[in-house]
Amino acid sequence: MSTEEGRRLRVGWFTPLPPARSGIADYSEEFLPELARHVDLEVFHPGGTPTGSVAATLPCRPVAEAERVEAERPLDVRVYQLGNHPDHHGALLEEFFRRPGVAEFHDLSLHGLIGGTTFVRGDAAGYLQAVRASHGEPGAQAAKAFLEGRAPPPWESRMMEMTVNRPVAERATGLVAHSDLALQSLKALAPGVPALKLLQHTNDVADDPAAFRADCRRRLGLPDGTLVLGSFGFATPPKRIDRVLEALGRLRAEKPVDLLYAVVGQAEGFDLEGAVRANGLGDCVRIVGFAAKPEFLDWMGACDACFNLRWPTAGESSGTLHRMFGLGKLAVVTRGGTFDEYPDALVRRVRHGDGEVEDLLAVLRALRDGRIDLAAVARRAVRFAREEGSLARNAARLAAFLGAVAEGRRWPEEPADRLVDRLAALALAEDRYVAHLAPKAAAALGEEPS
């Protein structure tokens, strides 16, 4: 991608990098070599000594050096990778507020990041100010209830109600989101700011999912006939692993079943081992913990189905879910949020809260009894990964978007986005009205109504 002067666009990319235990670090590690085909990159990270291919092939410096680097040779555009882990994104957020740029939201809600960089670090006033800036006096009252000990942390219980992302969206020179939910929410906060939906890419695609599954099981020493299930990434309370364990315990109580459930990721925020014992599953649960990418992919590849539950949700789009599709796995997800945007043929959705364990149990029974055609799911999942998660296409689209932002050119929106924007401007975006117009709009756009 070139600027108007004919030279290549110069992009500053602000991100965690390996060895940080972060899905966003992995995202950048995979994405940047492809993006480098189109633009010149300067990569800035929160600190430490990065490892991996990006650190070996691209200029990588701590965020604290960004001002010096830019003084020597100005950047055309900055891109900030934003998620909710304060250790990985706190320094990036501080730099964003000093020098705004394009904000790429991996989580729609930034409440965890804001809370972790203000209140958790002793700045209660800063936390209250940030909440008020996004949510006015009602939000400030909710924050005060927490600060006074009358309510739990809102970033644990009210992340989607109190996203605390307005100051970022309004200051951004461009917005990048990975779902329709996030895109439309951000556009409502910052109308007129260029915005791009960029579906998560899928870098690991199995040409033959069945053969890959067999190879993974052989490497891990797992028998072919065992029903293997897994949860991946940080094992935190929102991943609902305790509910999965409860459902597995009930499944085992019904009749014997040869199964293994692998938890692949660092446990945080709850007693995972205690939950395994409480459900009598010590003989069929493997707590793998953090795994480097080759082992991580082996465990995912060995699975018959994977759990990718989230509640409460931060409006995140899961790179792990896209890996599951690429390896041909059935994904069991939580109903709602961004998960509702994926084809029904690739996922099984379960409720959160009341009915969650019953829904999980129903899926487990269907897997146990062979009532799900996993081979057909695998074919559809891999096709989806290839067609919708192309790394090369995503890099080219983002490079074009960044060029438009840098040059102040209008970014062409999808027809459906323009329709929603117009309805919002006319105050006609109420759900029933949109539902009434959807079939007509789909027909006009040559699409099947959803």
N, C-alpha and C positions, 0 to 999 in steps of 0.2 A: 504494500500500500504506500503510495507516494503522496507527498504534499503538493500544493499548487506549484511550488518551485521545482518540482521534479525529483526531489530527494526522498529517501525512504522516511516514513513516519518514525519518530523517536518516542518510544513509550516507556514510562516508568511504571513498573509492576510491583505493587506492595503486597506481600504475602508471607505467611509462614512457609517454611521449606523443611523437607526431611533433614535431620531425624526427628523433627517435631511429630508427635503422635496426633496427627490432625488429618482429617479427610480433605481439608482445604489445601494442606501442604501437598498431599498426594495429587489433588486436582491440578495444582500449578505444575507439579513435576511432570505430569503427562501432557498438559496443555501447552506449556511454553515452547518446547521444541517445535511444535507445529506452527504456533503463532510467529515464531522467529523466521519462518519462511516469508512472511509478509511485511514485518516491521523490524526495526532495530530496538532491542530491549535493554533496559537497565533494571535489574531486579533488586529490590530492597526488602530485607527480612527483619524480624523483631530483634535478632541478636543470636549469639552463639556461633557455632561453626557449622554451616549447612553442608550436607553431603548429597550424593546422588548426581544424576546426569545434568540437571540444571546448574548446580554449583560447579560442575566440571567444564561446562561448555559456554555458559553465559556470565557476563559480569554481575556478581552478586555482592551487595554491601549492606551493612546495617542501616536501618532507617535513619539513624542519627547523621549519616553522611549524605543524605539526599540533597540537602541545601547546598553543600559544597559541590557535589557533582553537577547540580543544575546550574550553579553559578559559572562553572567552567564550560558547560555545553548544555543549553536549555533543552528541556523536554517539550515535546509537542502536546502530550497528554499524560496524565497520571491515572492509573487504575488501581483501586483499593479493593482487596478481597476481604469481605466483612462477614464474620461469624460471631458466635456468642462466647467463645473461650477467651477470657481476659488476658491470659498469659500469651496467647497466640495473636490476639488482635488489638490489645490495648494500645500498644505503641503505634499501630497503624491508624487507629481511630484518632489519636492525638495529632498525628501528622496530617490526617485528612482535614481536621479543623484548622490547622495552620495553613495548609495549601490544598484546598478542595480539588477534586477531580471526579472521574467516573467512579461511581460506587457500585460494585458487584455484590448483590445481596445473596449469600448462601442461606441465610435465615431471614424471613420477612421481619420477624420481631427481633430487635436488638436489645431487649430488656435485660437479658442476662449479661450482655457485654457492658451496658451502661451501669447496671447495678454493681458488676464486678470491678469496674474502674472508678467508681465513686464510693458508694456506701461501704463496700467490703474493704476498701482501703482507707476508711475513716472519714470520708467526705460525704456526710449525710446531707449537707446543704446543697452540694453539687448534684446529688441524686434527686433531691426534691425539685431543684431548678430544671433538670432535664425532663422529669416527668411532667411538670407544669408546662414546659415549652411544647410538648407533644399533645397533652391531653387536658390542658386547662385546669380550672379549679377542681372539677370532679376527680381528675386523675391525681391532683395534688392531695386531696383529702384521702384518697385510697393509699397513697404513699405515706401520708402522715399516720394512718392507722397502723401500718407496718412499723414505721419508725418508733411509734409509741408502744409497740408490743401487743397491739390489739388484732393483728392479722398476720398471716404468713407472708413471706416474701412474694411480691406480685410476679417476679420473674419465674417463680415456680408454679403459681396457680392461675395467673391471668396474662400470660404472655401474648396471646392473640388479641385480647381485649385492650391491653396496654402495651403496644408495640414499641413505643419510645424511639421511633425511627424518623420522625418528622424533621428534626434538625439536620440529619444526614441527607435525607431526600431533597430538602429545600436548598441545601448548599451545593449539591452535586452538579457537575457539568453534564453528566449523563448517568443513566440508570440501567443496570443490567440485572435481570431476574431470570430464574430458571423455571418459572411456572406462570400460568395465566393468573392464578390467585395473587401471586406476589407482584406481577407486572401491573395489573389493574389497581391494586391497592396503592402502590407507589405512585402511579400516574395521578391518582386522586389527590395525593399529598402534594405533588409537585407538577401541576399541569404546565405544559410547555417545555419541560425538561426532556430532551431526547431519551427515549427508552427502547430497550431491546430485550425480547425474550430469547434466551439461549438455553435450550434444553440441555440437561446434563449429558456429557458425552459418555460413550462406552468404549473403553480402550481395550478391554479383554473380551474377545469374542471366540467362543468355541466352535470350530467348523463342524465337529461331530460331538455334541454334548454327551451322548452315551459313552463314547470311547474315552472322552476326557474324564467323565465320572469314574470309570473303571481305573484309569491311570492314577487319579487322585487317591482313590481308596487303596490301591496297591502301595503307593508311596507312604500312606499313613497307617498301613497295616489293618485296614478295616474290611470285614467280610462283605461280600456282594449282597447277601440277602437281608442285611440289617436295614431298617428304616432309619436313615440319618437325617437329622434336622439341625438347624443352626441359627444362632443370632450373632450379628457381627457389628464391630465398632464398639465404642465405649459402652460398657454395660451399666447404664444409669437407670434410675427409676422410670423416666419417660419411655424407656424401651420395653417396659411391661414384662420383663423377664420373670418376675414373680408370678404373674398371671399365667404365663406359659407353663411354668413349673407346676402350678396348681392344676392346670388342665391335664398335663402329662401324668400327674399323680392319680387323677381320677380315671384316666384312660387305662393305666396299669392296673387299677383296682377292679376294672370290669373283667379283664381276662389277660392272660400273659401275652406280651408282644415284644418282639426282638427289636429294640430301638436304642438309638444313641442321640443325645441332644448335646451339641457342642456350643459353648459360649466363648466366642473368639473376640476378645477385646478386654481392656482393663476395666475392672469393676470399680465403680465409684458411687457413693451415696446410699448403698444398702448392703445388707449382709447376704451376699450371694450364697456362700457356703451354708449358712444357716437355713436359707430358703430351700436349698437342695435337700438338706437333712430333714426338714420339717415335712416335706412331701414324700419322703422315703425313696429318693431317686439317686442315692449315692452310687449305685452300680450302673447307672445308665446316663449319667451326665458327665461330660468332660469339660472342666474349666480350663481352657487353653490359655487365657490371658492375652496380653498383647502379642501379636504375631507379625513378623516382617512379611512383606508382600508375597513372596513365594509360598510360605506356609499358609498365609491368609487365603490365597486363591486355592490351594489344595483343599482346605477345609470346606470352602464354599463349593468347589467343584464336586466334592464327595457327597454333598447333600442331595436328598430327594426334594426337599422344600426348605425354604428359609423364612424366618420371621423378621419383619422390618416394621415393628410396631412403634408408634409415637403418640404419647398422650401424657401431659399436655403438649401440644405442638407449638413450634415457633414459626410455623409456615415454611419449614425447611424443605428443600428438595434434596433427596438422598442420593449421593454418588454410589453408595453401597447398593442401593436398589437397582441402579443401572448395571452394576457389575453382575448382580443376580440375573438380570435379563440376558446379558451377554453370555453367561455360562449356561443359559437354558433352564433356569430354576423357576419353579412356582414360588411366588412371593406372597406371604400372608401379611397383610397391612391393616392399619387402623382406618376405619371409615372416617372420611372428612379430610379437610385440609387439602394439600396438594395431591394426596393419594387418589382422590376422586378423579383426577385428570387422566389416569392410566386406563388402558383398555381392560374391560372385564375379563377377557380371555387370558390375561397374564397374571391376575392377582385374585386372591380370596380376601374379602374385606370382613373385618370383625368390628363389632361395636366396642366403644370404650365405656368404662363404668359398668352399670347394671347390664348383664347379658354378655359381658366380654368373655368370661370363662366358658360359658355355654357355647358361644360362637367358636371359640378356639377348639373346644372339645368336638364340635361337629366337623371341623376341618380335619382334626386328627383322626377321627373315626373313618372319614372318607379316605384318608391316606392309608390307614391301617388295612382297610378292606379293599383297597385297589379300585376305588370308585372314581378316581381322578386319572385321566389319561395324561400322565406326565410327559410322555413322548410328544404328544400333540402340543402341550404347553411349551415344551422346549423349542419346538420348531417355530412357534409364533413368537416366543420371547427373543430368540436369536434374530429373527427377521426384523422385529421391532428395533433391536439394538443396532443392527446394520443400517436401517433406513432412517431412524429418528435420532440416533446418537453418534452420527459421524463426526469424528474428531477433526478431520480435514475441513468439512463443511462449516463446523462451528468456528474454527480458527479464521477462515476466510470471511465469514459474516461479521465476527467481532472486529477484525482488522478494518473492514469497510465502515463499520459503525464508528470506530475510534477516529478514522479519517474524517468522517462527517462532523464529529464533535470538535475535533481540532481546528477544522476550517470554518466552523459555524454554519455548515450546510444543514438543511432540513433533512431529517431522517425519514424515509417513506414508511408509513405505518401500514399494517394489515387492514383491509377493509373492515373486518369485524371490530378492530380496535377503534377505528374512526366512528363506527356506529355507536359503540358504547360511550365514547367521549361525547358524542353529540347528545345522546340521551341524558347523560349526566348534566351537561350544560343546560338542558331544558328541564331539569329536575324530573325526568321521566324514567329514572333507572330503578324504580321499584320492582321487586322480583316478579310480581304477577304480570306487569306490563312487558317486561323483557321476555317472559315465557310466552306471552301472546304474540310478540313480534318474531321470536326465534325461528319458527318454521318459514315465515315469509323471507326473513333475512337469509336463511340458509339456501332457500331456493334461488334468491337473487345472486348469491355468491357461488352457485353451482355446487353446493355441499349437501351432505346428508344431515338433517337436523339431529341434534343429540338429545 
